[in-house]
Amino acid sequence: MKVIGIIASPRGKNSSTLRLLEAAIEGAYQAGAEVEIVDITKFRINYCKGCGSCYSKGECSQEDDFSYVMDKILDSDGIIFGSPNYIDSVTAQMKTLMDRMSDAKHCQLLDGKYGLTISTTGGGGEEMVIRYMNDFLIGCGATVIGGVGAAVGRDPPSINAAMEKAFMMGKDLVSAFSEKRVYPEQEVIHRIFRENFGPTIRVNKEKWAHDYLHWVQKGWV
Ligand SMILES: Cc1cc2nc3c(=O)[nH]c(=O)nc-3n(C[C@H](O)[C@H](O)[C@H](O)COP(=O)(O)O)c2cc1C
């Protein structure tokens, strides 16, 4: 099993979120996974231009580092997203990656993969950021085992308990993948997405030729 950790804090080795992510990655490694951390703030990932090329052709019109990172995500069985809270949300770098992954949502490209998310904050709100990233991964078809965070500005020692939890959750990510764990409520979300988005795919079948073909091949339309 391969597990990729995506860190979206621009603070490099000073990042508290990276410390938690590293603990989760260590847990996954000790449970037998092949692991890698990718710091997306070090890559050139431009804003999505909204051109729809990914929907029509299955590939982005921009030549930057996005496809390198995306290929790594697609090559992984477990995905750990880590972002600090920046103004009650993920960092701009994480949001930019998410926007560029829009076709992964349309085509449910993270189907069969397992996710975990991590956030740190100054004064709180880590649950909100975790929820946002979890919803994104589930929205792309993944199954999420949970999230872990700490308000390190308000309560600096809380990072220690969070690191222990992150380590255990990293291990659990590997167990979830190995046993093909099912979360019924997420299955419902996946099913409802396919039901609700099918008509949009059908209406746009010429404009979104790639996505339509993908849905036909999957037997979703
Ligand atoms: C631009 C910016 C916006 C932030 N917004 C919030 C916020 O809305 N709420 C909060 O609790 N902390 C906020 N913080 C604090 C960070 O979330 C906190 O320091 C976090 O632990 C940083 O993670 P890192 O060390 O991994 O970069 C913000 C920090 C920055 C630089």
Ligand as a Chemical Component Dictionary entry (heavy atoms), coordinates in Angstrom:
data_LIG
# 
_chem_comp.id                   LIG 
_chem_comp.type                 NON-POLYMER 
_chem_comp.pdbx_formal_charge   0 
_chem_comp.three_letter_code    LIG 
# 
loop_
_chem_comp_atom.comp_id 
_chem_comp_atom.atom_id 
_chem_comp_atom.alt_atom_id 
_chem_comp_atom.type_symbol 
_chem_comp_atom.charge 
_chem_comp_atom.model_Cartn_x 
_chem_comp_atom.model_Cartn_y 
_chem_comp_atom.model_Cartn_z 
_chem_comp_atom.pdbx_ordinal 
LIG C1  C1  C 0 -2.634 33.994 7.148  1  
LIG C2  C2  C 0 -2.944 33.258 8.418  2  
LIG C3  C3  C 0 -4.267 33.091 8.772  3  
LIG C4  C4  C 0 -4.602 32.406 9.941  4  
LIG N1  N1  N 0 -5.922 32.262 10.275 5  
LIG C5  C5  C 0 -6.248 31.629 11.414 6  
LIG C6  C6  C 0 -7.612 31.501 11.797 7  
LIG O1  O1  O 0 -8.532 31.937 11.118 8  
LIG N2  N2  N 0 -7.899 30.863 12.955 9  
LIG C7  C7  C 0 -6.910 30.353 13.753 10 
LIG O2  O2  O 0 -7.218 29.778 14.788 11 
LIG N3  N3  N 0 -5.603 30.448 13.412 12 
LIG C8  C8  C 0 -5.256 31.075 12.271 13 
LIG N4  N4  N 0 -3.929 31.176 11.908 14 
LIG C9  C9  C 0 -2.904 30.518 12.728 15 
LIG C10 C10 C 0 -2.463 29.180 12.128 16 
LIG O3  O3  O 0 -3.574 28.388 11.798 17 
LIG C11 C11 C 0 -1.621 28.403 13.129 18 
LIG O4  O4  O 0 -0.503 29.163 13.521 19 
LIG C12 C12 C 0 -1.176 27.077 12.559 20 
LIG O5  O5  O 0 -0.748 26.230 13.593 21 
LIG C13 C13 C 0 -0.038 27.232 11.552 22 
LIG O6  O6  O 0 0.287  25.964 11.076 23 
LIG P1  P1  P 0 1.724  25.641 10.494 24 
LIG O7  O7  O 0 2.719  25.782 11.625 25 
LIG O8  O8  O 0 1.603  24.220 10.046 26 
LIG O9  O9  O 0 1.996  26.574 9.381  27 
LIG C14 C14 C 0 -3.575 31.866 10.760 28 
LIG C15 C15 C 0 -2.239 32.048 10.391 29 
LIG C16 C16 C 0 -1.920 32.746 9.239  30 
LIG C17 C17 C 0 -0.475 32.950 8.861  31 
# 
loop_
_chem_comp_bond.comp_id 
_chem_comp_bond.atom_id_1 
_chem_comp_bond.atom_id_2 
_chem_comp_bond.value_order 
_chem_comp_bond.pdbx_ordinal 
LIG C1  C2  SING 1  
LIG C2  C3  SING 2  
LIG C2  C16 DOUB 3  
LIG C3  C4  DOUB 4  
LIG C4  N1  SING 5  
LIG C4  C14 SING 6  
LIG N1  C5  DOUB 7  
LIG C5  C6  SING 8  
LIG C5  C8  SING 9  
LIG C6  O1  DOUB 10 
LIG C6  N2  SING 11 
LIG N2  C7  SING 12 
LIG C7  O2  DOUB 13 
LIG C7  N3  SING 14 
LIG N3  C8  DOUB 15 
LIG C8  N4  SING 16 
LIG N4  C9  SING 17 
LIG N4  C14 SING 18 
LIG C9  C10 SING 19 
LIG C10 O3  SING 20 
LIG C10 C11 SING 21 
LIG C11 O4  SING 22 
LIG C11 C12 SING 23 
LIG C12 O5  SING 24 
LIG C12 C13 SING 25 
LIG C13 O6  SING 26 
LIG O6  P1  SING 27 
LIG P1  O7  DOUB 28 
LIG P1  O8  SING 29 
LIG P1  O9  SING 30 
LIG C14 C15 DOUB 31 
LIG C15 C16 SING 32 
LIG C16 C17 SING 33 
# 
